[in-house]
């Protein structure tokens, strides 16, 4: 089970602004253009985007908080 909060480095109580700031910082750190020839950075970048796609949407975040990433992906 993926922990989207730890991927972004925030707590479950993080505000929308905190989530956005954490996402932007991590996305810049692992962006493929900044890490050429580093497939691990590209994978991490995709993981960060996936985490923010869920946590950045109020309805998806609520669903994730109730069911976790395993239950979340089965429902969508």
N, CA, C and O of each residue as an XYZ file, in Angstrom:
304
protein
N       0.836     -1.178      0.000
C       0.000      0.000      0.000
C       0.885      1.247      0.000
O       1.804      1.368      0.811
N       0.606      2.143     -0.891
C       1.371      3.390     -0.976
C       0.851      4.390      0.038
O      -0.357      4.524      0.235
N       1.766      5.084      0.672
C       1.397      6.147      1.600
C       1.671      7.473      0.906
O       2.800      7.963      0.905
N       0.635      8.045      0.320
C       0.788      9.273     -0.445
C       1.260     10.439      0.419
O       1.960     11.329     -0.064
N       0.881     10.432      1.680
C       1.327     11.508      2.566
C       2.842     11.453      2.769
O       3.508     12.487      2.736
N       3.382     10.271      2.976
C       4.836     10.176      3.170
C       5.582     10.441      1.865
O       6.695     10.966      1.890
N       4.996     10.094      0.743
C       5.622     10.383     -0.555
C       5.823     11.887     -0.703
O       6.861     12.339     -1.188
N       4.815     12.663     -0.278
C       4.917     14.118     -0.373
C       5.593     14.735      0.852
O       5.940     15.916      0.844
N       5.779     13.936      1.899
C       6.451     14.427      3.090
C       5.592     15.350      3.941
O       6.092     16.312      4.524
N       4.296     15.054      4.011
C       3.371     15.861      4.817
C       2.559     14.937      5.720
O       2.542     13.720      5.531
N       1.888     15.531      6.702
C       1.021     14.753      7.582
C      -0.398     14.723      7.013
O      -0.719     15.459      6.080
N      -1.233     13.871      7.583
C      -2.624     13.787      7.123
C      -3.384     15.070      7.395
O      -4.390     15.342      6.740
N      -2.930     15.849      8.334
C      -3.596     17.102      8.677
C      -3.125     18.263      7.808
O      -3.538     19.399      8.041
N      -2.285     18.018      6.830
C      -1.734     19.081      5.983
C      -2.851     19.819      5.245
O      -3.814     19.219      4.767
N      -2.688     21.136      5.171
C      -3.664     21.951      4.447
C      -3.457     21.788      2.943
O      -2.468     21.204      2.500
N      -4.392     22.307      2.175
C      -4.266     22.262      0.716
C      -3.007     23.003      0.267
O      -2.306     22.556     -0.641
N      -2.726     24.137      0.908
C      -1.529     24.909      0.565
C      -0.251     24.134      0.891
O       0.708     24.160      0.119
N      -0.239     23.449      2.028
C       0.926     22.643      2.405
C       1.151     21.516      1.406
O       2.288     21.215      1.043
N       0.064     20.897      0.965
C       0.176     19.830     -0.035
C       0.759     20.371     -1.336
O       1.650     19.764     -1.931
N       0.248     21.512     -1.763
C       0.712     22.105     -3.011
C       2.193     22.474     -2.928
O       2.950     22.216     -3.864
N       2.604     23.074     -1.814
C       4.008     23.449     -1.629
C       4.916     22.225     -1.630
O       5.969     22.224     -2.268
N       4.502     21.185     -0.912
C       5.304     19.958     -0.845
C       5.408     19.318     -2.231
O       6.477     18.865     -2.639
N       4.274     19.289     -2.953
C       4.279     18.717     -4.298
C       5.232     19.469     -5.219
O       6.043     18.859     -5.916
N       5.133     20.782     -5.220
C       5.975     21.583     -6.115
C       7.459     21.396     -5.809
O       8.275     21.277     -6.724
N       7.806     21.370     -4.532
C       9.200     21.197     -4.151
C       9.724     19.830     -4.608
O      10.791     19.731     -5.215
N       8.957     18.786     -4.307
C       9.383     17.429     -4.693
C       9.405     17.275     -6.213
O      10.313     16.648     -6.760
N       8.418     17.841     -6.892
C       8.368     17.742     -8.354
C       9.592     18.407     -8.978
O      10.161     17.884     -9.937
N       9.994     19.546     -8.446
C      11.189     20.227     -8.963
C      12.444     19.395     -8.704
O      13.322     19.311     -9.562
N      12.528     18.784     -7.528
C      13.700     17.983     -7.169
C      13.851     16.754     -8.069
O      14.968     16.360     -8.404
N      12.737     16.157     -8.454
C      12.782     14.897     -9.210
C      12.362     15.031    -10.671
O      12.220     14.022    -11.361
N      12.163     16.238    -11.148
C      11.714     16.424    -12.526
C      12.716     15.790    -13.498
O      13.923     15.973    -13.340
N      12.233     15.053    -14.494
C      13.133     14.381    -15.454
C      14.071     15.339    -16.194
O      15.194     14.956    -16.523
N      13.644     16.558    -16.458
C      14.521     17.511    -17.134
C      15.711     17.915    -16.273
O      16.769     18.269    -16.793
N      15.537     17.862    -14.972
C      16.620     18.209    -14.046
C      17.475     16.995    -13.689
O      18.558     17.144    -13.122
N      17.003     15.816    -14.010
C      17.692     14.572    -13.657
C      17.824     13.668    -14.882
O      17.368     12.524    -14.880
N      18.441     14.191    -15.902
C      18.602     13.404    -17.127
C      19.402     12.134    -16.836
O      20.326     12.132    -16.023
N      19.029     11.081    -17.506
C      19.702      9.783    -17.374
C      19.590      9.200    -15.976
O      20.465      8.446    -15.551
N      18.537      9.534    -15.261
C      18.308      8.969    -13.937
C      16.889      8.393    -13.895
O      15.938      9.102    -13.565
N      16.752      7.104    -14.231
C      15.414      6.501    -14.267
C      14.743      6.466    -12.897
O      13.514      6.481    -12.823
N      15.512      6.420    -11.816
C      14.910      6.421    -10.480
C      14.219      7.749    -10.196
O      13.155      7.780     -9.576
N      14.818      8.839    -10.646
C      14.206     10.161    -10.459
C      12.900     10.249    -11.249
O      11.924     10.826    -10.771
N      12.881      9.686    -12.440
C      11.663      9.707    -13.247
C      10.551      8.904    -12.577
O       9.398      9.334    -12.570
N      10.886      7.749    -12.017
C       9.896      6.942    -11.305
C       9.365      7.677    -10.080
O       8.165      7.656     -9.806
N      10.261      8.324     -9.347
C       9.866      9.094     -8.169
C       8.957     10.254     -8.581
O       7.982     10.560     -7.895
N       9.282     10.894     -9.698
C       8.463     11.993    -10.216
C       7.041     11.510    -10.516
O       6.075     12.199    -10.189
N       6.907     10.359    -11.122
C       5.596      9.790    -11.427
C       4.829      9.474    -10.143
O       3.622      9.700    -10.058
N       5.538      8.953     -9.157
C       4.931      8.626     -7.873
C       4.428      9.897     -7.171
O       3.344      9.901     -6.589
N       5.211     10.956     -7.229
C       4.843     12.241     -6.636
C       3.594     12.795     -7.324
O       2.689     13.295     -6.656
N       3.541     12.708     -8.632
C       2.371     13.174     -9.383
C       1.124     12.369     -9.031
O       0.037     12.927     -8.884
N       1.286     11.066     -8.897
C       0.163     10.205     -8.525
C      -0.359     10.587     -7.135
O      -1.568     10.678     -6.921
N       0.559     10.807     -6.205
C       0.165     11.178     -4.844
C      -0.591     12.501     -4.839
O      -1.616     12.631     -4.170
N      -0.096     13.466     -5.571
C      -0.767     14.774     -5.580
C      -2.094     14.723     -6.335
O      -3.028     15.448     -5.992
N      -2.184     13.889     -7.339
C      -3.449     13.757     -8.075
C      -4.559     13.285     -7.142
O      -5.716     13.673     -7.303
N      -4.215     12.459     -6.181
C      -5.203     11.966     -5.221
C      -5.412     12.971     -4.089
O      -6.544     13.357     -3.799
N      -4.333     13.389     -3.457
C      -4.460     14.240     -2.278
C      -4.865     15.674     -2.622
O      -5.416     16.379     -1.777
N      -4.602     16.103     -3.827
C      -4.954     17.461     -4.237
C      -6.417     17.636     -4.577
O      -6.884     18.764     -4.733
N      -7.145     16.546     -4.695
C      -8.577     16.565     -4.999
C      -9.331     16.185     -3.720
O      -9.111     15.103     -3.175
N     -10.205     17.051     -3.242
C     -10.880     16.834     -1.954
C     -11.649     15.514     -1.902
O     -11.578     14.798     -0.903
N     -12.375     15.188     -2.956
C     -13.165     13.955     -2.964
C     -12.254     12.727     -2.967
O     -12.493     11.771     -2.229
N     -11.222     12.755     -3.790
C     -10.294     11.620     -3.841
C      -9.516     11.479     -2.537
O      -9.244     10.367     -2.085
N      -9.158     12.621     -1.933
C      -8.427     12.587     -0.665
C      -9.289     11.940      0.424
O      -8.797     11.129      1.209
N     -10.556     12.294      0.466
C     -11.470     11.706      1.440
C     -11.584     10.194      1.232
O     -11.557      9.421      2.189
N     -11.707      9.799      0.008
C     -11.787      8.378     -0.345
C     -10.499      7.661      0.076
O     -10.548      6.577      0.656
N      -9.371      8.263     -0.214
C      -8.072      7.686      0.144
C      -7.935      7.558      1.660
O      -7.445      6.544      2.156
N      -8.363      8.579      2.393
C      -8.261      8.547      3.847
C      -9.104      7.432      4.452
O      -8.756      6.885      5.499
N     -10.198      7.097      3.802
C     -11.060      6.027      4.312
C     -10.582      4.642      3.910
O     -10.637      3.713      4.716
N     -10.114      4.488      2.680
C      -9.819      3.156      2.166
C      -8.340      2.893      1.876
O      -7.962      1.747      1.632
N      -7.501      3.924      1.897
C      -6.093      3.745      1.558
C      -5.906      3.602      0.062
O      -6.873      3.632     -0.700
N      -4.674      3.448     -0.353
C      -4.402      3.388     -1.793
C      -4.910      2.094     -2.419
O      -5.313      2.100     -3.582
N      -4.901      0.986     -1.682
C      -5.395     -0.277     -2.240
C      -6.891     -0.194     -2.539
O      -7.320     -0.532     -3.642
N      -7.662      0.238     -1.598
C      -9.099      0.382     -1.796
C      -9.428      1.486     -2.774
O     -10.423      1.416     -3.496
N      -8.596      2.497     -2.793
C      -8.827      3.629     -3.692
C      -8.754      3.187     -5.141
O      -9.631      3.527     -5.936
N      -7.738      2.447     -5.492
C      -7.552      2.056     -6.896
C      -8.582      1.015     -7.337
O      -8.894      0.925     -8.524
N      -9.103      0.243     -6.415
C     -10.117     -0.727     -6.784
C     -11.438     -0.044     -7.113
O     -12.236     -0.564     -7.893
N     -11.665      1.125     -6.517
C     -12.936      1.820     -6.694
C     -12.934      2.733     -7.907
O     -14.004      3.121     -8.376
N     -11.760      3.094     -8.435
C     -11.693      4.016     -9.575
C     -11.078      3.374    -10.771
O     -10.946      4.012    -11.815
